[in-house]
């Protein structure tokens, strides 16, 4: 941070496409920290917990927020259960979903919790709604210098941060207008529903759309419906098919077992998987995101 360059080099860690090195402007990181401070009403002297790897943007930004906003910050080594041995109360912390899942009994010690890095599944969402703390799911990526929008856990629409507006392109994908972070609009591959220039609902990734017999299926929408019935990590994907072009298949990270028929009742006719596969371990990024294409190669 204190070298002569006005940028930091970062490696993107998305689950689609090869990671690439990008340059992130230090002033943009400061602006991002200030926007977070306004959105979550963080005050100088607030006590924050840092439990994320500093190798990635989320961990770097927790550090930047601390010295830009004047937060008191405690560091603990990143782990799946970072709150387990702490008896201190905090005003603010950022976690990934796995950390939140393993910290459900301790989250009441943190006034405001932000969760990002991967989508919160329905099972975890139900548990988080029981916690009295203010818990938010964030939307962002390395290119946006972590989050540019957030929503209370349980809500469907994200609200963009101060000085950020949103729109969508001809593919229905989110376009982010954040002049204090990027001079150019940031075009994503996230399919969204737009409700205003500040509010949007995330539907899924354009990369994952399945064209089955001319019908476009959004895997994330189907996964949302199945999430209450499958107690393991899973995803749905398209597999080449002579008749349909692509047929919908379900891949579960588990030993083989019989799935109850009731799991598929909420699905439309075209959303029902034609095949079910079980794999021992999903391929994933260093931050724990499932790499669908590489996992499918193992089938």
C-alpha positions in Angstrom: 0.0 0.0 0.0 2.8 2.4 0.8 5.0 1.9 -2.3 5.4 4.5 -5.0 2.7 2.9 -7.3 -0.9 4.3 -7.4 -2.3 0.9 -7.9 -2.3 -2.7 -6.5 -2.2 -5.8 -8.8 -4.8 -8.3 -8.0 -5.7 -11.7 -9.5 -9.4 -12.3 -10.2 -10.8 -15.5 -8.7 -14.1 -16.0 -10.5 -15.5 -19.5 -11.1 -16.0 -18.9 -14.9 -13.0 -18.3 -17.1 -9.3 -18.2 -16.3 -8.0 -15.9 -13.5 -6.4 -12.7 -14.8 -4.2 -10.0 -13.2 -5.8 -6.6 -13.1 -4.6 -3.3 -11.7 -6.8 -1.7 -9.0 -6.4 2.0 -8.3 -5.6 2.8 -4.6 -7.8 5.9 -4.6 -10.7 3.7 -5.9 -10.1 1.4 -2.9 -10.3 4.4 -0.6 -13.6 5.5 -2.3 -15.0 1.9 -2.0 -14.1 1.9 1.8 -15.9 5.3 2.2 -19.0 4.0 0.4 -19.1 1.0 2.7 -18.8 3.3 5.7 -21.8 5.4 4.6 -24.0 2.4 3.7 -23.4 0.5 6.9 -23.1 3.6 9.1 -19.6 2.7 10.4 -18.0 5.2 12.8 -14.4 5.9 13.8 -13.6 3.7 16.8 -16.0 0.9 15.8 -14.5 -2.5 16.5 -14.1 -4.7 13.4 -13.0 -8.3 13.1 -10.7 -9.3 10.1 -10.8 -13.1 9.4 -10.4 -13.2 5.6 -7.2 -14.1 3.6 -5.4 -10.8 2.7 -4.3 -12.5 -0.5 -7.7 -11.7 -2.0 -9.6 -8.4 -2.5 -12.1 -8.9 0.3 -9.3 -9.4 2.8 -7.3 -6.4 1.4 -10.4 -4.2 1.6 -11.2 -5.0 5.3 -7.7 -3.7 6.0 -8.2 -0.6 3.9 -11.6 0.1 5.5 -9.9 0.0 8.9 -7.4 2.7 8.3 -9.7 4.8 6.0 -12.7 4.8 8.4 -10.7 4.7 11.6 -11.9 1.3 12.8 -10.3 -0.6 15.6 -9.5 -4.0 14.0 -8.6 -7.4 15.4 -6.9 -9.9 13.1 -7.4 -13.7 13.4 -6.0 -16.3 11.1 -8.5 -17.2 8.3 -10.3 -20.4 9.1 -13.7 -22.1 8.6 -14.7 -21.2 12.2 -13.0 -17.8 13.0 -15.3 -16.8 16.0 -14.9 -20.1 17.8 -12.3 -19.0 20.3 -13.2 -15.3 20.6 -15.1 -13.8 23.5 -15.2 -10.2 22.3 -18.1 -8.3 20.8 -17.6 -6.5 17.5 -19.4 -3.8 15.5 -18.6 -5.1 12.1 -17.2 -8.2 10.3 -17.1 -9.7 6.8 -17.4 -13.5 6.4 -17.8 -16.0 3.6 -20.9 -18.3 3.7 -18.9 -21.3 5.1 -17.6 -19.1 8.0 -21.1 -17.9 8.7 -22.5 -21.4 8.7 -19.9 -22.5 11.2 -20.4 -19.4 13.4 -24.1 -19.4 13.8 -23.8 -19.7 17.6 -21.4 -16.7 17.8 -22.8 -14.2 15.3 -24.9 -12.4 17.9 -21.6 -10.9 19.1 -21.3 -8.9 15.9 -23.7 -5.9 15.4 -23.3 -5.9 11.6 -22.2 -8.8 9.5 -21.6 -8.8 5.7 -21.5 -12.1 3.9 -20.0 -12.4 0.4 -17.8 -14.4 -1.9 -20.5 -16.9 -2.8 -24.3 -17.1 -2.7 -26.1 -17.8 0.6 -28.2 -21.0 0.2 -31.7 -21.2 1.5 -30.8 -23.4 4.5 -28.2 -21.0 5.8 -30.6 -18.0 5.1 -33.2 -19.6 7.4 -30.6 -19.9 10.2 -29.3 -16.4 9.7 -32.8 -14.9 10.0 -32.9 -16.2 13.6 -29.8 -14.2 14.6 -30.5 -10.8 16.1 -27.5 -9.1 14.4 -28.0 -7.0 11.2 -26.8 -9.5 8.5 -26.3 -8.5 4.9 -25.5 -10.4 1.7 -23.3 -8.4 -0.6 -22.8 -8.3 -4.3 -19.5 -7.6 -5.9 -16.3 -8.9 -7.5 -12.6 -8.1 -7.7 -13.2 -5.7 -10.6 -15.7 -3.7 -8.5 -13.3 -3.7 -5.5 -15.5 -6.1 -3.5 -19.1 -5.1 -3.0 -21.1 -2.3 -4.7 -24.5 -3.4 -3.4 -26.0 -5.2 -0.5 -29.3 -6.6 0.8 -30.6 -7.7 4.2 -30.6 -11.5 4.4 -34.0 -12.7 3.4 -34.7 -9.8 1.0 -34.7 -10.4 -2.8 -33.4 -7.1 -4.1 -29.9 -5.6 -3.8 -29.5 -1.8 -3.2 -26.5 -0.1 -4.8 -24.1 1.8 -2.7 -23.7 5.7 -2.7 -22.5 7.0 -6.0 -23.3 3.7 -7.7 -26.1 3.1 -10.2 -27.1 0.0 -12.3 -28.6 -0.8 -15.6 -28.7 -3.9 -17.9 -27.4 -4.6 -21.4 -29.1 -6.4 -24.4 -28.3 -9.8 -22.8 -30.1 -8.9 -19.6 -26.8 -8.6 -17.7 -26.0 -6.2 -15.0 -24.0 -3.0 -15.9 -22.5 -1.2 -13.0 -21.9 2.6 -13.2 -19.5 3.5 -10.4 -17.3 6.5 -11.5 -15.4 6.7 -8.2 -14.3 3.1 -8.7 -14.1 2.7 -12.5 -14.1 5.3 -15.2 -15.8 2.9 -17.6 -19.1 1.1 -16.9 -18.5 -2.5 -15.6 -20.4 -5.0 -17.7 -21.0 -8.3 -15.9 -22.2 -11.7 -16.9 -24.8 -11.7 -14.2 -28.4 -11.9 -15.4 -30.6 -9.5 -13.4 -34.1 -8.0 -13.0 -33.8 -4.2 -12.7 -36.3 -2.3 -10.6 -34.6 1.1 -10.6 -31.2 2.6 -11.1 -30.4 1.6 -7.5 -32.2 -1.8 -7.1 -31.8 -5.1 -8.8 -32.4 -8.8 -8.3 -29.7 -11.4 -9.2 -31.1 -14.3 -11.3 -28.0 -16.1 -12.4 -24.9 -16.2 -14.7 -25.2 -15.8 -18.4 -22.4 -18.4 -18.8 -24.5 -21.0 -17.1 -27.8 -20.6 -19.1 -29.0 -23.9 -20.6 -30.8 -24.1 -23.9 -32.9 -27.2 -23.8 -35.1 -27.8 -26.8 -35.2 -24.1 -27.4 -36.2 -23.2 -23.8 -33.6 -21.2 -21.9 -33.2 -22.5 -18.3 -31.5 -20.5 -15.6 -29.6 -23.0 -13.3 -29.5 -20.7 -10.3 -33.3 -20.4 -10.3 -33.7 -24.1 -10.4 -31.1 -24.6 -7.7 -33.0 -22.1 -5.5 -36.0 -24.3 -5.7 -34.1 -27.5 -4.9 -31.9 -26.0 -2.1 -34.4 -26.9 0.7 -34.4 -30.6 -0.3 -30.8 -31.4 -1.0 -28.5 -31.3 2.1 -25.3 -31.3 0.1 -23.5 -29.0 -2.3 -25.0 -29.4 -5.8 -25.6 -27.6 -9.1 -27.5 -28.2 -12.3 -26.0 -27.9 -15.8 -26.5 -28.7 -19.4 -25.2 -31.9 -21.1 -25.0 -32.3 -24.9 -28.1 -34.1 -26.2 -28.9 -35.1 -29.7 -32.7 -34.4 -29.4 -32.7 -31.3 -27.1 -29.3 -29.8 -27.9 -28.7 -29.7 -24.1 -30.4 -31.7 -21.4 -30.6 -30.6 -17.8 -28.6 -32.7 -15.3 -28.2 -32.5 -11.5 -24.7 -33.0 -9.9 -24.5 -33.6 -6.2 -21.3 -33.6 -4.0 -22.1 -36.8 -2.1 -22.1 -40.6 -2.1 -25.0 -41.9 -4.1 -28.4 -41.9 -2.4 -32.1 -42.0 -3.3 -33.6 -38.5 -3.5 -37.2 -38.1 -2.4 -39.6 -37.4 -5.3 -41.0 -34.5 -3.3 -37.7 -32.6 -4.0 -38.8 -32.1 -7.6 -42.5 -31.1 -7.0 -41.8 -27.3 -7.1 -40.1 -27.6 -10.5 -41.7 -26.8 -13.8 -41.8 -29.6 -16.4 -38.7 -28.4 -18.2 -36.8 -27.8 -15.0 -36.7 -31.4 -13.9 -33.3 -33.1 -14.3 -33.0 -35.8 -16.9 -30.0 -37.3 -15.1 -28.6 -37.2 -11.6 -24.8 -37.6 -11.0 -22.9 -37.9 -7.7 -19.3 -36.8 -7.3 -16.9 -37.0 -4.4 -15.5 -33.5 -4.6 -16.3 -30.5 -6.7 -13.6 -28.6 -8.4 -13.3 -25.1 -6.8 -11.4 -21.8 -6.8 -9.0 -20.9 -4.0 -11.9 -18.9 -2.4 -14.3 -21.9 -2.5 -16.4 -21.1 -5.5 -17.5 -24.2 -7.5 -16.0 -24.4 -11.0 -18.8 -26.0 -12.9 -17.1 -26.7 -16.2 -14.1 -28.5 -14.6 -16.4 -30.5 -12.4 -18.5 -31.6 -15.4 -15.3 -32.9 -17.0 -15.0 -35.4 -14.2 -18.4 -37.1 -15.0 
